[in-house]
Amino acid sequence: MDLLKYNGFDDAIIGISLAQPNREPCLIYDYDLCVEIVLKQGEMSVEDAEEFVTFNLVDVHIGESNPIFMIKNFTQDIDTDKKPKLRLVK
């Protein structure tokens, strides 16, 4: 089984999803750990690191076994567009 993964983010891998109808197994990344990896490079604020991870990893579709990102602790707020907005809880 070939799993798609992002270079440099191996420490943020927390598991592998089970196969489901119309979906191949894929890697599961911890979103917060991905942000921490970007922050360790020392060139971005927390907000910029979160934007980087979201835009360059989470929102990218790279194939049938596209990785999944998980936020372990969150609350859900509804914004004015009626879309779920995640707020991290630390």
C-alpha positions, 0 to 999 in steps of 0.5 A, a space after each residue: 500500500 502506497 500512502 501519500 505523505 508530506 516531506 518533513 512532517 513525519 513527526 506529525 503522523 499519528 495514524 492510518 485511516 481504515 479503508 472505506 467505500 470509495 476511499 483508500 487508506 491514508 495517513 492521519 496527521 496531527 494539525 497542531 504538530 504540523 504547525 509546531 514543525 513549521 514554527 520550529 523553522 523560526 520564520 513565522 508567527 503562529 497565525 502565519 504557520 497555521 495559514 501555511 499548514 492549512 493552505 499548503 497541506 490541508 487544502 491540497 488534494 493530491 490523490 485518492 489517498 489524500 492525507 487526513 488532518 485531525 485537531 485533537 481538541 476543538 470547539 465549534 463556532 458558527 461564523 456568519 457564512 454558516 460554515 463551521 469555524 474551528 477554534 483550537 483549545 489549548 
